[in-house]
Amino acid sequence: MTDQVVDTGGVRTSARTPDGSQFLGRTRELKELRADIERAGLDTLSGRKAPRARVLLIAGRPGSGRTALAEELARQVGDRYPDGVLRARLSEPDGTPVPVARTARDLLTDLDVPAPPGAAEDDLSAALREALADRRVLLLLDDAADAEQVDALLPDTPECLAVVVSGGPLTGISDVRPCTLGGLDTKSAVELLTRLSGAVRITVDPRAAEGLVEVCQGQPAALTLAGGWLAARPKSAVSDLAKQLRAEGEEGTPLGRLLRLVHASLPAPAARMLRLLTLAPAGLVDPHGASALAGCSVDGAHTTLDDLAALGLLHRLDSPLPQYRVPGCLHPLLKALSETQDRPAEVQLARARMLERTVRLLQSCRAITETDSPETRQKLLGVPRALRFPNPRAAADWLRLRRPALLASARAAVADGELDTLARRLMSQLVRAMAAHFGTQAAAGDLYEIHGLVLDVAERRNLPREKAAALLNLGDLDARTGRTRAALARFRAALDAGREADDPYATGRAMESVGGAHLELGDYDRAADWFGRALAQRLARGERAETARLYGRTAEAHTYAGRYGEAQRNWRAAVAVHRKNGDVAGHARALSELARVQEYAGRPEDSLRTCQEAIEWARRAEDVRLQGALYLRLADALDRLGDPAAAELHRGAARRMLVEETDAAETAGSGTASITGPGTGSGADDKAIEPEHGGNACEIRSASNED
């Protein structure tokens, strides 16, 4: 197959012009836009420096080639913006505006700038402007619904340029002159038909070609479909197509009439697949999704998608994996065809098949990271070959490329409201796959959105157990980004939901998290009280590992409050539980914390003895980093006891251990050593032996236990 049309709504073809571009026509518009970049704005005329980026507006109906014109402009002037071109689509295929917060977060991701999960729209917009303050970029905002969307994303620097594509004027943004598009000039439109359908028929009957252009009103999207139809029928004359279109009458737009004609000429399975592609999340489809929607093989779906792209009915994306986009100008027309020709039950079944296929792909994507497990390897052997990934790298690449579609799929499934069981399974597997391949920290922004969707379904379906899990996960992410009071409210709500569900795991986690939030807010009495409640529950259930950790957290709250006696009692209890559990490393860490509290309490001799005992246990645990940190603490204690010579010996031993550990970590490529280096004093060991806070992320739980 040859290269396909890049933008059905534009004027790009597979053949290239002498300058390497695939663009046709719009010479006047491009000249005006380039001149508009250079012209003085109102601020400049008044003697003031422009406060923000220049905005160029390309306005026109869907299918007029507005996106193709914006892309061509970006190609021509892109070398003026060394930091590159940032692209964002501001409307969903059905016309729903994309929230500014989501767009800002995606742009920050493209800039490799971390954005706090769950941040408000204003905070994300401010972060985007800050990230662009010292950059020179071209921002291409496609399919803008209103001025507010655009205004929130504009950089506060005149060195940047924003090219906005919209259906009409952007009232509210100053100093913007729209470049309004109509049809192509006749010469360019005929050239477009020639490139798509071949030169012979156009040369033989140029009048018929001009007549076809007139029927299509020069609209690039309509001409692209016409060219694809002619290319697929080499024996048909150009005049035949023009006659058929005139016979359709004046009902609807030229693009609508052409689509009906092309759709009617397709084989029934291909026509049905085309209509069902409007269900594809964010208008993005791959062979797996098309296969599930149409109920056919993956290879068969891939072939049909290529055929549809050759007819100009789909865009083939420039991607390492086969991906296609349903053109925005065709989406409402195809949806209308589906509403008249497909029964609602069939549409819902197709949507369910697509979700089920996505769930299975996500399961396979996660499982490939766990091949050390014999059970997992056996499960993978039972997965159909078409759903398997050859290695973890391939699975991670698929997940990264399909991320926008996967998130859109989750949003659409939740909004549908009739497939909540599948939606819950989809979100559960999406969370697991992202955590396995990217890590919870790197995927925190996406995970926050997914947990919010889980909460919506749990509240709608009255599922208190899942509601508690979602609230705990959202609260953890809020706490991690400094929104402690918001996190506290989430944790209290999770506690109520956990009690309603009679889920001891959720209630225990919630009580501990409430305590952690109070600790962060400096309310040490409440923190100790909530840790004590969680501890009582763990003791009653005989959960010794959790009990040891909660003794430590309670001791931590007492230490901050200055109640060193209570803190020591709790650390001793933690030491005893670790000893019973046979947890050597935990035993060593608890002893080190006990030594710290004894030092705070003004008992240096006791602290020295405890520290020596902790060193012995750390040696048994083979924790070199902890040993080094403890030697530093021991040296500080000896200094306070008036023995500087012994202190220097221990400090030297600590330096050697920490340097060796750091070198070993760097050699292994782990980068985990975080001790500052030799001569760091007591502050370094605080990092090395800091107790663990909180529990693991509360997993999304659904009625299905399927992995």
C-alpha positions as CSV (number, residue, x, y, z in Angstrom):
1,M,0.0,0.0,0.0
2,T,1.2,3.6,-0.7
3,D,1.2,6.4,1.9
4,Q,-2.4,7.4,2.7
5,V,-4.0,10.8,3.1
6,V,-2.8,12.4,6.3
7,D,-5.9,14.5,6.9
8,T,-9.2,13.7,5.2
9,G,-10.3,17.2,6.2
10,G,-7.3,18.8,4.6
11,V,-5.4,18.9,1.4
12,R,-2.6,16.4,1.9
13,T,-2.0,13.6,-0.5
14,S,0.4,10.7,-0.9
15,A,2.3,12.5,-3.7
16,R,4.8,15.1,-2.7
17,T,5.5,18.5,-4.3
18,P,9.0,19.6,-5.3
19,D,9.7,21.2,-1.9
20,G,8.8,17.9,-0.1
21,S,5.4,18.9,1.1
22,Q,2.1,17.0,0.5
23,F,0.1,20.2,0.7
24,L,-2.0,21.7,-2.1
25,G,-3.4,25.2,-2.5
26,R,-4.1,27.8,0.2
27,T,-1.2,30.0,-1.1
28,R,-3.0,33.2,-0.2
29,E,-4.0,32.0,3.2
30,L,-0.5,30.9,4.1
31,K,0.9,34.2,3.0
32,E,-1.5,36.1,5.2
33,L,-0.9,33.9,8.2
34,R,2.9,34.2,7.9
35,A,2.5,38.0,7.5
36,D,0.2,38.0,10.6
37,I,3.0,36.5,12.7
38,E,5.3,39.5,11.9
39,R,2.7,42.3,12.2
40,A,2.7,44.6,15.2
41,G,0.0,43.9,17.6
42,L,-2.1,46.4,19.6
43,D,0.3,46.2,22.6
44,T,3.3,46.9,20.4
45,L,1.6,49.8,18.7
46,S,0.9,51.3,22.1
47,G,4.6,51.0,23.1
48,R,4.2,48.1,25.4
49,K,5.7,44.6,25.1
50,A,3.3,41.9,24.1
51,P,2.2,40.2,27.3
52,R,1.6,36.7,25.7
53,A,2.0,34.6,22.7
54,R,0.7,35.7,19.3
55,V,-2.5,33.8,18.4
56,L,-3.4,32.9,14.8
57,L,-6.9,31.6,14.2
58,I,-7.8,29.3,11.3
59,A,-11.6,29.1,11.1
60,G,-13.7,26.9,9.0
61,R,-16.2,24.0,8.9
62,P,-15.0,20.5,9.6
63,G,-13.7,19.1,6.3
64,S,-12.5,22.5,5.0
65,G,-8.9,21.6,5.4
66,R,-8.3,23.8,8.5
67,T,-6.2,21.2,10.3
68,A,-4.1,20.5,7.2
69,L,-3.5,24.3,6.8
70,A,-2.4,24.6,10.4
71,E,0.0,21.7,10.1
72,E,1.4,23.2,6.9
73,L,2.0,26.5,8.6
74,A,3.7,24.7,11.5
75,R,5.9,22.9,9.0
76,Q,6.9,26.2,7.2
77,V,7.7,28.2,10.3
78,G,8.6,25.5,12.7
79,D,12.3,26.2,12.4
80,R,11.7,29.5,14.2
81,Y,10.7,27.6,17.3
82,P,13.6,25.5,18.4
83,D,11.7,23.9,21.3
84,G,9.4,22.2,18.9
85,V,5.6,22.0,18.2
86,L,3.1,21.0,20.9
87,R,-0.2,19.6,19.7
88,A,-3.5,19.3,21.5
89,R,-7.0,18.5,20.3
90,L,-9.6,20.5,22.3
91,S,-12.8,18.6,21.4
92,E,-13.8,15.0,21.5
93,P,-14.9,13.4,18.2
94,D,-18.6,14.0,19.2
95,G,-17.9,17.7,19.8
96,T,-17.6,17.6,23.6
97,P,-15.0,20.1,24.8
98,V,-12.0,18.5,26.4
99,P,-11.4,19.8,30.0
100,V,-8.6,22.3,30.2
101,A,-7.0,20.4,33.1
102,R,-6.6,17.3,30.9
103,T,-5.2,19.2,28.0
104,A,-2.7,21.1,30.3
105,R,-1.6,17.9,31.9
106,D,-1.0,16.2,28.5
107,L,1.0,19.2,27.3
108,L,3.1,19.1,30.5
109,T,3.7,15.4,29.9
110,D,4.9,16.2,26.4
111,L,7.3,18.7,27.9
112,D,8.5,16.1,30.5
113,V,7.4,18.4,33.3
114,P,5.8,16.5,36.2
115,A,2.3,17.6,37.1
116,P,0.8,16.9,40.5
117,P,-2.0,14.3,40.3
118,G,-5.4,15.8,41.0
119,A,-4.2,19.4,40.7
120,A,-6.9,22.0,39.9
121,E,-7.3,23.5,36.4
122,D,-5.8,26.8,37.4
123,D,-2.8,25.2,39.0
124,L,-2.1,23.1,35.9
125,S,-2.6,26.1,33.6
126,A,-0.1,28.1,35.7
127,A,2.3,25.2,35.6
128,L,2.1,25.0,31.8
129,R,2.7,28.8,31.5
130,E,5.7,28.5,33.8
131,A,7.1,25.6,31.8
132,L,6.8,27.6,28.6
133,A,8.2,30.8,30.1
134,D,11.8,30.0,29.0
135,R,10.9,28.1,25.9
136,R,10.2,29.1,22.3
137,V,7.5,26.7,21.0
138,L,4.7,26.6,18.5
139,L,1.4,25.5,20.1
140,L,-1.1,24.0,17.7
141,L,-4.6,23.8,19.3
142,D,-7.0,21.9,17.1
143,D,-10.8,21.9,17.1
144,A,-11.1,24.6,19.8
145,A,-14.7,24.8,21.1
146,D,-14.5,28.2,22.8
147,A,-12.2,31.1,23.7
148,E,-11.9,30.0,27.4
149,Q,-10.3,26.8,26.4
150,V,-7.6,28.6,24.4
151,D,-7.1,31.4,26.8
152,A,-6.2,29.1,29.7
153,L,-3.4,27.4,27.6
154,L,-1.8,30.5,26.1
155,P,1.9,31.0,27.1
156,D,2.8,34.3,28.8
157,T,5.7,34.9,26.5
158,P,5.7,36.7,23.1
159,E,8.4,34.3,21.9
160,C,5.8,31.5,21.5
161,L,3.1,31.2,18.8
162,A,-0.3,29.7,19.2
163,V,-2.1,28.4,16.0
164,V,-5.7,27.7,16.8
165,V,-8.2,25.8,14.7
166,S,-11.8,26.4,15.3
167,G,-15.2,26.5,13.7
168,G,-15.7,30.2,14.2
169,P,-14.3,33.4,15.9
170,L,-12.8,33.3,19.4
171,T,-14.5,36.2,21.0
172,G,-12.7,37.2,24.1
173,I,-9.1,36.8,23.0
174,S,-7.8,40.2,21.9
175,D,-5.8,40.9,18.8
176,V,-6.8,37.8,16.8
177,R,-7.7,38.0,13.1
178,P,-9.3,34.9,11.8
179,C,-8.2,33.3,8.6
180,T,-11.6,31.9,7.3
181,L,-11.5,29.0,4.9
182,G,-13.9,28.3,2.1
183,G,-13.5,25.8,-0.7
184,L,-10.3,25.2,-2.6
185,D,-9.6,27.1,-5.8
186,T,-10.5,25.1,-8.9
187,K,-7.0,24.5,-10.0
188,S,-5.9,23.1,-6.6
189,A,-9.1,21.0,-6.3
190,V,-8.5,19.4,-9.7
191,E,-4.9,18.7,-8.8
192,L,-6.1,17.0,-5.6
193,L,-8.4,14.8,-7.6
194,T,-5.6,14.0,-10.1
195,R,-3.3,12.9,-7.3
196,L,-5.9,10.7,-5.7
197,S,-7.6,9.1,-8.7
198,G,-4.9,9.2,-11.4
199,A,-4.2,11.6,-14.2
200,V,-5.7,9.8,-17.2
201,R,-9.4,10.4,-16.5
202,I,-8.8,14.0,-15.4
203,T,-6.8,14.8,-18.5
204,V,-9.3,13.2,-20.8
205,D,-12.3,15.1,-19.4
206,P,-11.1,18.2,-17.5
207,R,-14.6,19.8,-17.7
208,A,-16.1,16.8,-15.9
209,A,-13.4,17.2,-13.2
210,E,-14.3,20.8,-12.8
211,G,-17.9,19.9,-12.6
212,L,-17.1,17.4,-9.8
213,V,-15.2,20.1,-8.0
214,E,-18.2,22.4,-8.2
215,V,-20.6,19.6,-6.9
216,C,-18.1,19.1,-4.0
217,Q,-18.0,22.9,-3.4
218,G,-14.2,22.6,-3.4
219,Q,-14.3,21.0,0.1
220,P,-11.1,19.0,0.6
221,A,-12.8,16.2,2.6
222,A,-15.5,15.7,0.0
223,L,-12.8,15.8,-2.8
224,T,-10.8,13.2,-0.9
225,L,-13.7,10.8,-0.7
226,A,-14.4,11.4,-4.4
227,G,-10.8,10.7,-5.3
228,G,-10.8,7.5,-3.2
229,W,-14.0,6.3,-4.8
230,L,-12.6,6.9,-8.3
231,A,-9.3,5.3,-7.5
232,A,-11.2,2.1,-6.4
233,R,-13.1,2.1,-9.7
234,P,-10.6,2.7,-12.6
235,K,-13.3,2.0,-15.2
236,S,-15.7,4.7,-13.9
237,A,-15.7,8.1,-15.5
238,V,-15.4,11.3,-13.5
239,S,-18.7,12.4,-15.0
240,D,-20.4,9.3,-13.7
241,L,-19.6,10.3,-10.1
242,A,-20.7,13.8,-10.7
243,K,-24.1,12.6,-12.1
244,Q,-24.7,10.3,-9.1
245,L,-24.0,13.1,-6.7
246,R,-26.4,15.5,-8.6
247,A,-29.0,12.7,-8.5
248,E,-28.8,12.7,-4.7
249,G,-30.4,16.2,-4.8
250,E,-29.4,19.1,-2.5
251,E,-30.2,17.3,0.7
252,G,-27.3,17.6,3.2
253,T,-23.8,18.7,2.5
254,P,-21.6,17.5,-0.4
255,L,-19.5,15.5,2.2
256,G,-22.7,13.9,3.5
257,R,-23.9,12.9,0.1
258,L,-20.4,11.5,-0.9
259,L,-20.2,9.5,2.4
260,R,-23.6,7.9,1.7
261,L,-22.5,7.0,-1.8
262,V,-19.2,5.5,-0.6
263,H,-20.8,3.7,2.3
264,A,-23.4,2.2,0.0
265,S,-20.7,0.8,-2.3
266,L,-18.8,-0.9,0.5
267,P,-19.2,-4.7,1.2
268,A,-21.7,-5.1,4.1
269,P,-19.1,-6.2,6.7
270,A,-16.8,-3.3,5.9
271,A,-19.7,-0.8,6.0
272,R,-20.8,-2.2,9.4
273,M,-17.3,-1.9,10.7
274,L,-17.0,1.7,9.5
275,R,-20.2,2.6,11.3
276,L,-19.2,0.9,14.5
277,L,-15.8,2.7,14.5
278,T,-17.6,5.7,16.0
279,L,-17.6,3.7,19.2
280,A,-13.8,3.8,19.3
281,P,-12.5,5.8,22.3
282,A,-11.3,9.3,21.3
283,G,-11.8,8.2,17.6
284,L,-8.6,6.1,17.9
285,V,-8.8,2.5,16.6
286,D,-6.3,-0.3,16.1
287,P,-6.9,-3.7,14.5
288,H,-7.7,-5.3,17.9
289,G,-10.4,-2.7,18.6
290,A,-11.9,-3.0,15.1
291,S,-11.8,-6.8,15.4
292,A,-13.8,-6.7,18.6
293,L,-16.3,-4.2,17.3
294,A,-17.0,-6.1,14.1
295,G,-16.6,-9.6,15.5
296,C,-13.9,-10.7,13.0
297,S,-10.3,-11.8,13.1
298,V,-7.5,-9.3,13.9
299,D,-5.9,-9.8,10.5
300,G,-9.2,-9.4,8.7
301,A,-9.9,-6.2,10.7
302,H,-6.4,-4.8,9.8
303,T,-7.0,-5.4,6.1
304,T,-10.4,-3.7,6.2
305,L,-8.9,-0.7,8.1
306,D,-6.3,-0.3,5.4
307,D,-9.0,-0.5,2.7
308,L,-11.0,2.2,4.5
309,A,-8.0,4.4,4.8
310,A,-7.3,4.0,1.1
311,L,-10.8,5.4,0.4
312,G,-10.1,8.4,2.6
313,L,-12.5,7.2,5.3
314,L,-9.8,6.9,8.0
315,H,-6.5,8.6,8.8
316,R,-3.6,6.3,9.2
317,L,-1.5,7.7,12.1
318,D,2.3,7.9,12.0
319,S,2.8,5.3,14.8
320,P,5.1,2.3,15.4
321,L,1.9,0.2,15.8
322,P,-1.0,0.3,13.3
323,Q,-3.4,3.0,14.5
324,Y,-6.1,4.9,12.8
325,R,-8.3,7.9,13.5
326,V,-11.9,8.4,12.5
327,P,-11.9,11.9,10.9
328,G,-13.8,14.5,13.0
329,C,-15.8,15.7,10.0
330,L,-17.0,12.1,9.3
331,H,-17.7,11.1,12.9
332,P,-21.3,12.7,13.2
333,L,-22.2,11.5,9.8
334,L,-21.2,7.9,10.5
335,K,-22.9,8.1,13.9
336,A,-26.1,9.1,12.2
337,L,-25.8,6.2,9.7
338,S,-25.3,3.8,12.6
339,E,-28.4,5.1,14.4
340,T,-30.5,4.3,11.4
341,Q,-28.9,1.0,10.3
342,D,-27.7,-0.7,13.5
343,R,-29.9,-2.0,16.2
344,P,-29.2,-0.6,19.7
345,A,-28.6,-4.1,21.1
346,E,-26.0,-4.8,18.4
347,V,-24.2,-1.5,19.1
348,Q,-24.2,-2.3,22.9
349,L,-22.8,-5.8,22.2
350,A,-20.1,-4.4,20.0
351,R,-19.1,-1.9,22.7
352,A,-19.0,-4.8,25.3
353,R,-16.8,-6.9,23.0
354,M,-14.4,-4.0,22.6
355,L,-14.2,-3.5,26.3
356,E,-13.7,-7.2,26.9
357,R,-10.9,-7.3,24.3
358,T,-9.2,-4.3,26.0
359,V,-9.4,-6.0,29.4
360,R,-7.8,-9.1,28.0
361,L,-5.0,-7.1,26.4
362,L,-4.3,-5.2,29.6
363,Q,-4.2,-8.5,31.5
364,S,-1.7,-9.8,29.0
365,C,0.3,-6.6,29.2
366,R,0.6,-6.9,33.0
367,A,1.2,-10.6,33.0
368,I,4.3,-10.4,30.7
369,T,6.1,-8.5,33.6
370,E,5.5,-11.5,35.9
371,T,7.0,-14.3,33.9
372,D,9.1,-15.4,36.9
373,S,5.9,-17.0,38.3
374,P,5.2,-20.5,36.9
375,E,1.5,-19.9,37.4
376,T,1.6,-16.7,35.3
377,R,3.6,-18.4,32.6
378,Q,1.0,-21.1,32.4
379,K,-1.8,-18.5,32.2
380,L,0.1,-16.8,29.3
381,L,0.3,-20.0,27.4
382,G,-3.5,-20.2,27.5
383,V,-3.9,-16.7,26.0
384,P,-4.6,-16.6,22.3
385,R,-1.5,-15.7,20.3
386,A,-3.0,-12.5,18.9
387,L,-3.4,-11.2,22.5
388,R,0.2,-12.0,23.7
389,F,3.1,-9.7,23.8
390,P,6.5,-11.0,22.9
391,N,8.3,-9.3,25.8
392,P,7.8,-6.6,28.5
393,R,9.3,-3.9,26.2
394,A,6.7,-4.5,23.6
395,A,3.9,-4.5,26.2
396,A,5.2,-1.2,27.6
397,D,5.4,0.4,24.2
398,W,1.8,-0.7,23.4
399,L,0.6,0.7,26.7
400,R,2.3,4.0,26.1
401,L,1.0,4.4,22.6
402,R,-2.5,3.3,23.4
403,R,-2.6,5.4,26.7
404,P,-4.9,8.1,25.3
405,A,-7.3,5.6,23.9
406,L,-7.3,3.5,27.0
407,L,-8.1,6.4,29.3
408,A,-10.8,7.5,26.8
409,S,-12.2,4.0,26.9
410,A,-12.4,4.1,30.7
411,R,-14.2,7.5,30.6
412,A,-16.6,6.3,27.9
413,A,-17.4,3.1,29.7
414,V,-18.2,4.9,33.0
415,A,-20.3,7.5,31.1
416,D,-22.3,4.8,29.4
417,G,-23.6,3.5,32.7
418,E,-24.9,0.2,31.3
419,L,-21.6,-1.7,31.3
420,D,-20.4,-1.0,34.8
421,T,-19.0,-4.5,35.4
422,L,-16.8,-4.3,32.4
423,A,-15.9,-0.8,33.2
424,R,-14.7,-1.8,36.7
425,R,-12.7,-4.7,35.3
426,L,-11.2,-2.4,32.7
427,M,-10.1,0.2,35.3
428,S,-8.7,-2.4,37.6
429,Q,-6.5,-3.9,34.9
430,L,-5.5,-0.5,33.6
431,V,-4.3,0.5,37.1
432,R,-2.3,-2.8,37.4
433,A,-0.7,-2.5,34.0
434,M,0.3,1.1,34.5
435,A,1.8,0.3,37.9
436,A,3.7,-2.7,36.5
437,H,5.2,-0.9,33.6
438,F,5.5,2.8,34.6
439,G,5.4,2.7,38.4
440,T,2.7,4.4,40.6
441,Q,4.7,7.6,40.9
442,A,5.2,8.1,37.1
443,A,1.6,7.2,36.4
444,A,0.1,9.1,39.3
445,G,-1.8,11.7,37.2
446,D,-3.5,9.0,35.1
447,L,-4.2,6.8,38.2
448,Y,-5.9,9.8,40.0
449,E,-8.3,10.1,37.1
450,I,-9.0,6.4,37.0
451,H,-9.6,6.2,40.8
452,G,-12.0,9.1,40.4
453,L,-13.9,7.1,37.7
454,V,-14.0,4.1,40.0
455,L,-15.5,6.2,42.7
456,D,-18.2,7.4,40.3
457,V,-19.2,3.8,39.5
458,A,-19.0,2.7,43.2
459,E,-21.4,5.6,44.2
460,R,-23.7,4.9,41.3
461,R,-23.9,1.2,42.0
462,N,-23.8,1.5,45.9
463,L,-20.6,-0.5,46.2
464,P,-19.1,0.5,49.5
465,R,-16.1,-1.7,49.4
466,E,-14.9,-0.3,46.0
467,K,-15.9,3.2,47.2
468,A,-13.5,2.8,50.2
469,A,-10.7,1.6,47.9
470,A,-11.1,4.5,45.5
471,L,-11.3,7.0,48.3
472,L,-8.1,5.6,50.0
473,N,-6.2,5.7,46.7
474,L,-7.3,9.3,46.0
475,G,-6.5,10.3,49.5
476,D,-3.0,8.8,49.2
477,L,-2.4,10.8,46.1
478,D,-3.8,14.0,47.6
479,A,-1.5,13.5,50.7
480,R,1.5,12.9,48.5
481,T,1.0,16.2,46.7
482,G,0.5,18.3,49.8
483,R,-3.3,18.5,49.8
484,T,-3.5,17.0,53.3
485,R,-6.8,18.4,54.4
486,A,-8.4,17.1,51.2
487,A,-6.8,13.8,51.9
488,L,-8.1,13.7,55.5
489,A,-11.7,14.2,54.2
490,R,-11.1,11.3,51.7
491,F,-9.8,9.0,54.4
492,R,-12.7,9.8,56.8
493,A,-15.2,9.0,53.9
494,A,-13.2,5.8,53.2
495,L,-13.6,4.8,56.8
496,D,-17.4,5.2,56.7
497,A,-17.5,3.2,53.4
498,G,-15.3,0.5,54.9
499,R,-17.5,0.1,57.9
500,E,-20.6,0.0,55.7
501,A,-18.9,-2.8,53.7
502,D,-17.7,-4.5,56.9
503,D,-14.2,-4.6,55.3
504,P,-11.6,-4.8,58.0
505,Y,-8.7,-4.2,55.6
506,A,-10.3,-0.9,54.4
507,T,-11.2,0.3,57.8
508,G,-7.8,-0.4,59.2
509,R,-6.1,1.3,56.3
510,A,-8.5,4.3,56.7
511,M,-7.9,4.7,60.4
512,E,-4.1,4.6,59.9
513,S,-4.4,7.1,57.0
514,V,-6.5,9.4,59.1
515,G,-3.8,9.3,61.8
516,G,-1.1,10.0,59.2
517,A,-3.0,13.0,57.9
518,H,-3.3,14.4,61.5
519,L,0.4,13.8,62.0
520,E,1.2,15.8,58.8
521,L,-1.1,18.6,60.0
522,G,0.7,18.7,63.4
523,D,-2.2,17.4,65.5
524,Y,-0.1,14.8,67.3
525,D,-2.7,13.8,69.9
526,R,-5.3,12.9,67.3
527,A,-2.7,11.2,65.2
528,A,-1.7,9.0,68.2
529,D,-5.4,8.3,69.0
530,W,-6.1,7.1,65.4
531,F,-3.0,5.0,65.2
532,G,-4.0,3.4,68.5
533,R,-7.5,2.6,67.0
534,A,-5.9,1.0,64.0
535,L,-3.4,-0.9,66.2
536,A,-6.2,-2.3,68.4
537,Q,-7.9,-3.7,65.3
538,R,-4.7,-5.3,64.0
539,L,-4.0,-6.8,67.4
540,A,-7.5,-8.3,67.5
541,R,-7.0,-9.8,64.1
542,G,-3.5,-11.1,64.9
543,E,-1.9,-9.3,62.0
544,R,1.6,-9.1,63.5
545,A,3.5,-7.4,60.6
546,E,0.9,-4.6,60.5
547,T,0.9,-4.4,64.3
548,A,4.7,-3.8,64.4
549,R,4.4,-1.0,61.9
550,L,1.6,0.7,63.8
551,Y,3.5,0.5,67.1
552,G,6.2,2.5,65.2
553,R,3.7,5.0,63.9
554,T,2.2,5.5,67.3
555,A,5.7,6.0,68.7
556,E,6.4,8.5,66.0
557,A,3.3,10.6,67.0
558,H,4.3,10.5,70.6
559,T,7.9,11.6,69.7
560,Y,6.7,14.6,67.8
561,A,4.5,15.5,70.8
562,G,7.5,15.2,73.1
563,R,6.1,12.3,75.0
564,Y,9.3,10.3,75.0
565,G,8.3,7.8,77.6
566,E,5.3,6.7,75.5
567,A,7.4,6.7,72.4
568,Q,10.0,4.4,74.0
569,R,7.3,1.9,75.2
570,N,5.8,1.7,71.7
571,W,9.2,1.2,70.0
572,R,10.0,-1.5,72.5
573,A,6.7,-3.2,71.6
574,A,7.6,-2.9,67.9
575,V,11.0,-4.5,68.6
576,A,9.3,-7.4,70.4
577,V,6.9,-8.0,67.5
578,H,9.6,-7.9,64.9
579,R,11.6,-10.4,67.0
580,K,8.6,-12.8,67.1
581,N,8.1,-12.4,63.4
582,G,11.7,-13.1,62.7
583,D,12.0,-9.8,60.8
584,V,15.7,-9.0,61.3
585,A,15.7,-5.9,59.2
586,G,12.6,-4.5,60.9
587,H,14.1,-5.4,64.3
588,A,17.2,-3.3,63.4
589,R,15.2,-0.3,62.2
590,A,13.0,-0.4,65.3
591,L,16.0,-0.5,67.6
592,S,17.6,2.4,65.7
593,E,14.4,4.5,66.2
594,L,14.4,3.6,69.9
595,A,17.9,4.8,70.2
596,R,16.9,8.1,68.5
597,V,14.1,8.6,71.1
598,Q,16.4,7.8,74.0
599,E,18.8,10.4,72.7
600,Y,15.9,13.0,72.5
601,A,14.9,12.0,76.1
602,G,18.4,12.9,77.4
603,R,19.5,9.3,78.0
604,P,22.8,9.1,76.0
605,E,24.1,6.0,77.7
606,D,20.9,4.0,76.9
607,S,20.9,5.4,73.4
608,L,24.5,4.2,73.0
609,R,23.8,0.7,74.1
610,T,20.6,0.5,72.0
611,C,22.5,1.8,69.0
612,Q,25.2,-0.8,69.4
613,E,22.6,-3.5,69.5
614,A,20.9,-2.1,66.4
615,I,24.2,-2.2,64.6
616,E,24.5,-5.9,65.4
617,W,21.0,-6.6,64.1
618,A,21.7,-4.5,60.9
619,R,24.8,-6.6,60.3
620,R,22.7,-9.8,60.5
621,A,20.3,-8.2,58.1
622,E,23.2,-7.4,55.8
623,D,21.9,-3.8,55.5
624,V,25.1,-1.9,54.9
625,R,23.3,1.4,54.5
626,L,21.6,1.1,57.8
627,Q,24.8,0.1,59.5
628,G,26.6,3.2,58.2
629,A,23.7,5.5,59.3
630,L,23.8,3.9,62.8
631,Y,27.6,4.3,63.0
632,L,27.0,8.0,62.3
633,R,24.4,8.2,65.1
634,L,26.8,6.3,67.4
635,A,29.5,8.8,66.6
636,D,27.2,11.7,67.6
637,A,26.3,10.0,70.8
638,L,30.0,9.4,71.7
639,D,30.7,13.1,71.0
640,R,28.0,14.1,73.5
641,L,29.5,11.6,76.0
642,G,32.9,13.3,75.7
643,D,34.8,10.6,73.7
644,P,35.7,12.4,70.4
645,A,38.4,9.9,69.5
646,A,36.0,6.9,69.5
647,A,33.4,9.1,67.7
648,E,35.9,9.8,64.9
649,L,36.7,6.1,64.5
650,H,33.0,5.2,64.1
651,R,32.5,8.2,61.8
652,G,35.3,6.9,59.6
653,A,33.8,3.4,59.5
654,A,30.5,5.0,58.5
655,R,32.1,6.9,55.7
656,R,33.7,3.8,54.3
657,M,30.5,1.8,54.4
658,L,28.4,4.6,52.8
659,V,30.9,5.3,50.1
660,E,31.2,1.6,49.3
661,E,27.4,1.2,49.3
662,T,27.0,4.2,47.0
663,D,29.6,2.9,44.6
664,A,28.0,-0.5,44.5
665,A,24.5,1.1,43.8
666,E,25.9,3.2,41.0
667,T,27.7,0.2,39.5
668,A,24.4,-1.8,39.6
669,G,22.6,1.2,38.1
670,S,20.1,1.3,40.8
671,G,20.6,4.8,41.9
672,T,19.0,4.0,45.3
673,A,21.7,5.3,47.6
674,S,20.6,8.7,48.9
675,I,23.1,9.3,51.7
676,T,24.7,12.7,51.1
677,G,28.2,11.4,51.6
678,P,31.0,11.3,54.1
679,G,30.9,13.7,57.0
680,T,27.2,14.2,56.9
681,G,26.4,14.2,60.6
682,S,23.2,13.0,62.1
683,G,20.9,14.3,59.4
684,A,22.0,11.6,57.0
685,D,20.9,8.7,59.2
686,D,17.4,10.2,59.4
687,K,16.9,9.4,55.7
688,A,18.5,6.0,56.0
689,I,16.4,4.7,58.9
690,E,13.2,6.6,58.4
691,P,10.3,4.3,59.3
692,E,7.8,3.3,56.7
693,H,4.7,5.4,56.6
694,G,1.3,4.2,55.5
695,G,0.4,1.0,53.7
696,N,0.3,-0.2,50.1
697,A,-2.1,1.3,47.6
698,C,-5.5,-0.1,48.2
699,E,-6.2,-2.2,45.1
700,I,-9.4,-1.7,43.1
701,R,-11.6,-4.6,43.9
702,S,-14.4,-5.8,41.7
703,A,-16.8,-8.7,41.8
704,S,-14.5,-10.6,39.5
705,N,-11.3,-12.1,40.8
706,E,-10.0,-12.7,37.3
707,D,-6.4,-11.5,36.7
